[in-house]
Amino acid sequence: MPSFENRRAIATTGPRVARPAGLVAGLAMLCAASVPGMAQEPIKIGSSVGLTGYAAVTDRAWRDGLLLAAEGLNAKGGALGRKFEIVVEDNKSEPQEAVVVYKKMIASDKVGSFNSGCVSAGTFAAAASVIAAELPMVLCSILPRKPEEQKWAYSFLPPPKFEIETRYQYLKEKTDIRKVGILHDPTPYGLLMTDIAAKAAAAFGLEVVGNESYKQDDADMSVQVGRMNGAGAGAIIKIGIGGSTVTVAKNIKQLGLDKMLLLGSTDDAAIFKPAAESIGERFMFVAPGVQMPDEISDAAAKAKTTEFLTAWSAKYPGRDGTVAARAWDSLYMMADAMKASNAAGGAALRDAFEKLPPTQGAGAAYAFTPDQHVGIVVNPFRMGAVKGDKIVAVK
């Protein structure tokens, strides 16, 4: 099918007659709106997500939150008179695959921007290609390393320090535990959080007596758990998402460590529930309001979370909407930036994101500025635990 520009050229061939520019533009818009098959092309947004591999539970939720938001926005007309189309590619939770799918979406799918999942290593690996194409990136992951890459990227992931501070504050105020072990995965996010955890412990009166790593596909971590227990750790600060959390909980039970606490990272309830089945109330984790909506007191946050959860639960009954809520927020804010800039991509869209007003979303409150490309600046977490089929706040 000819492009819109080619259709204009075809429609105006023949004897050249001078016409006012506004009249020509108006006639072209009228034709595009009224002739079948002449509708505006969709706004294509690429999404690199780990639909398989260790990040599958989290990134599937990110994808589904994006698709749900696109459905809602398209029902209202989309943005700039165009509908949204989310182009999804599985990076298999691997950085090398992320590079492949990003390049494919740039070259073949001709996306105008990206809204991608939580695999930070994939973001790091692909950032150079994305920035070379001058495409804005909205992310569930941490920002890429280089300043010139960070200028094009916006993160909807709560800063790692919020996860650490929430767990440490609980230990300080609610327990007598003063020695902890850190168990982390090798991802950029995991290494960043591990560094923060090691440096912050003393401020909370805690001592890190063990620092152990694991691979996401490890089927047994009893050696690491045993070493931390032998060093006197009363709690394990687990850093990383996915089924590894369940493995650690099972190892604690198998080793008979009936007093050791396991404090997990933010994750999906599908991970939390089997972990809790192993060690019960000794498994706790950081949880945002969307996982515990009854605990939300702020009226604006309550309204946004309720709106999202109503739509989410209708389409995906029984599924945790934690990550999906931030994906939903991210696309609605992308739509706001597009309307403000009258652009679906490029530097204009990138710059508009920096100028968006502070926004209360379903998953958190966001505030981006030219110097702040991590949007969550207020800690959204409380300590949570599984009780029956629900996630409840730890008092």
Secondary structure by P-SEA (a helix, b strand, c coil): cccaaaaaaaacccccccccaaaaaaaaaaaaacccccccccbbbbbbccccccaaaaaaaaaaaaaaaaaaaaaacccccbbbbbbbbbccccaaaaaaaaaaaaccccccccccccaaaaaaaaaaaaaaabbbbbccccccccaaaaaabbbccccaaaaaaaaaaaaacccccccbbbbbcccaaaaaaaaaaaaacccccccccbbbbbccccccaaaaaaaaaaacccccccccccaaaaaaaaaaaaaccccbbbbbccccaaaaaaaaaaccccbbbbbcccccccccccaaaaaaaaaaaaaaaaaccccccaaaaaaaaaaaaaaaaaaaacccccaaaaaaaaaccccccccbbbbbccccccccccccccbbbbccccccccc
